[in-house]
Amino acid sequence: MDARSVQYKTAALSLAATLTLALGAQGAFAATMNNAANGLPPAQHADGIAYVSGGIGSDQSAAFKAATAHYPLSLEFARQSASGNEYLADVPVTIANAHGQTLISTRTHGPYMLVALPHGHYVVTASHDGKTVERTVNVGNTSHEHETFVWPT
């Protein structure tokens, strides 16, 4: 393979990566532009990825449940108790891409987190009470991924 072929392949890969990020950003913008109108808190951004967390109180909880279908990834956090599951807030969450690069590292503001990720494979790590749970998720172009993290008491 000559140097010119390598340059063209490198340019093509760079263009493909740029388009993937741009389309992901476009989806993130579309998913989050009406948060205030839908009763959700403002979106946060990390590495060009929009996400929103919260869901405390029945009104905001209902808003998160209604918005779930508009985000490629939704996460839910709870702990088991004698009376059933109890929702959790202030859960440390990390989302990394398939190469292990951390894209989002945050603490939730409630039991729900909605993330506008482009399609791909990701590792979601969440911790509560010294116990860490890791899940691999596959976000597709048209699919929606939902993960529920429940910790025993």
C-alpha positions as CSV (number, residue, x, y, z in Angstrom):
1,M,0.0,0.0,0.0
2,D,1.5,3.3,-1.0
3,A,1.5,6.6,1.0
4,R,-1.3,8.1,-1.0
5,S,-3.6,5.1,-0.3
6,V,-2.9,5.4,3.4
7,Q,-3.7,9.1,3.3
8,Y,-7.0,8.4,1.6
9,K,-8.0,5.7,4.0
10,T,-7.0,7.9,7.0
11,A,-9.1,10.7,5.6
12,A,-12.1,8.4,5.0
13,L,-11.9,7.0,8.5
14,S,-11.7,10.6,9.9
15,L,-14.7,11.7,7.9
16,A,-16.7,8.6,9.1
17,A,-15.8,9.4,12.7
18,T,-16.8,13.0,12.2
19,L,-20.1,12.1,10.6
20,T,-20.9,9.6,13.4
21,L,-20.3,12.3,16.1
22,A,-22.3,14.9,14.1
23,L,-25.3,12.6,13.8
24,G,-25.1,11.7,17.4
25,A,-24.9,15.4,18.3
26,Q,-27.9,16.0,16.1
27,G,-29.9,13.3,17.9
28,A,-28.8,14.7,21.2
29,F,-30.0,18.2,20.2
30,A,-33.4,16.8,19.0
31,A,-33.8,14.8,22.1
32,T,-33.0,17.6,24.5
33,M,-34.3,20.7,22.9
34,N,-37.8,20.5,24.6
35,N,-36.7,19.4,28.1
36,A,-38.1,22.4,29.8
37,A,-41.4,22.1,27.9
38,N,-41.6,18.5,28.9
39,G,-41.0,19.0,32.6
40,L,-37.4,17.7,32.5
41,P,-34.4,19.5,34.0
42,P,-31.9,21.1,31.7
43,A,-29.6,18.8,29.8
44,Q,-26.0,18.4,30.8
45,H,-23.2,17.8,28.3
46,A,-20.0,15.7,28.4
47,D,-17.8,15.0,25.4
48,G,-20.6,16.2,23.1
49,I,-23.1,13.9,24.6
50,A,-26.3,15.2,26.1
51,Y,-27.8,13.6,29.2
52,V,-30.4,14.5,31.8
53,S,-30.9,13.0,35.3
54,G,-33.6,13.5,38.0
55,G,-37.0,12.2,38.5
56,I,-37.7,13.1,42.1
57,G,-41.3,13.8,42.8
58,S,-44.3,12.3,40.9
59,D,-44.4,15.1,38.2
60,Q,-40.8,14.9,37.3
61,S,-40.9,11.1,37.5
62,A,-43.7,11.0,35.0
63,A,-41.9,13.4,32.7
64,F,-38.8,11.1,32.7
65,K,-40.9,8.1,32.0
66,A,-42.7,9.9,29.1
67,A,-39.3,11.1,27.6
68,T,-37.6,7.7,27.8
69,A,-38.6,6.7,24.2
70,H,-36.8,9.9,22.9
71,Y,-33.4,8.9,24.3
72,P,-31.3,6.0,23.0
73,L,-30.3,5.0,26.6
74,S,-32.3,5.2,29.8
75,L,-31.0,4.2,33.2
76,E,-32.9,3.6,36.4
77,F,-31.5,3.3,39.9
78,A,-33.0,1.6,43.0
79,R,-32.2,-0.4,46.1
80,Q,-34.2,-3.3,47.5
81,S,-35.9,-2.9,50.8
82,A,-38.3,-4.9,52.9
83,S,-41.2,-2.9,51.5
84,G,-40.0,-3.1,47.8
85,N,-37.6,-1.1,45.7
86,E,-36.7,2.4,46.7
87,Y,-35.5,4.9,44.1
88,L,-32.0,6.2,44.5
89,A,-30.4,9.6,43.7
90,D,-26.7,10.8,43.9
91,V,-25.5,7.6,42.2
92,P,-22.0,7.8,40.7
93,V,-22.3,6.8,37.0
94,T,-19.6,6.3,34.4
95,I,-20.3,5.6,30.7
96,A,-17.3,4.5,28.6
97,N,-17.1,3.6,24.9
98,A,-16.0,0.2,23.5
99,H,-12.4,1.4,23.7
100,G,-12.6,2.1,27.4
101,Q,-12.6,5.9,27.0
102,T,-14.8,7.6,29.6
103,L,-17.4,9.7,28.0
104,I,-19.5,10.6,31.0
105,S,-18.7,10.6,34.7
106,T,-21.3,12.1,36.9
107,R,-23.7,11.7,39.9
108,T,-27.4,11.4,39.2
109,H,-29.8,14.0,40.4
110,G,-32.6,11.4,40.9
111,P,-33.4,7.8,40.0
112,Y,-33.5,8.3,36.2
113,M,-30.8,9.2,33.7
114,L,-31.5,9.7,30.0
115,V,-28.6,9.7,27.6
116,A,-28.4,10.8,23.9
117,L,-25.7,8.4,22.8
118,P,-24.9,7.7,19.1
119,H,-25.2,4.0,18.2
120,G,-22.4,1.8,19.5
121,H,-21.3,-0.4,22.4
122,Y,-20.8,1.1,25.8
123,V,-20.0,0.1,29.4
124,V,-22.1,1.7,32.1
125,T,-20.8,1.5,35.7
126,A,-22.9,2.6,38.7
127,S,-22.1,2.4,42.4
128,H,-24.2,2.5,45.6
129,D,-23.2,1.8,49.2
130,G,-19.7,0.6,48.1
131,K,-21.1,-1.9,45.6
132,T,-20.3,-1.3,41.9
133,V,-22.4,-2.8,39.0
134,E,-21.2,-2.8,35.4
135,R,-23.4,-3.4,32.4
136,T,-22.5,-3.6,28.7
137,V,-25.1,-1.9,26.5
138,N,-25.6,-1.8,22.7
139,V,-27.3,1.3,21.5
140,G,-28.6,0.8,17.9
141,N,-29.6,3.4,15.3
142,T,-33.3,2.9,15.9
143,S,-33.4,0.9,19.1
144,H,-33.8,2.0,22.7
145,E,-31.8,0.5,25.5
146,H,-33.1,0.5,29.1
147,E,-31.1,-0.7,32.1
148,T,-32.3,-0.9,35.7
149,F,-29.7,-1.1,38.5
150,V,-31.0,-2.5,41.7
151,W,-28.8,-3.0,44.7
152,P,-29.7,-5.4,47.6
153,T,-29.8,-4.0,51.1
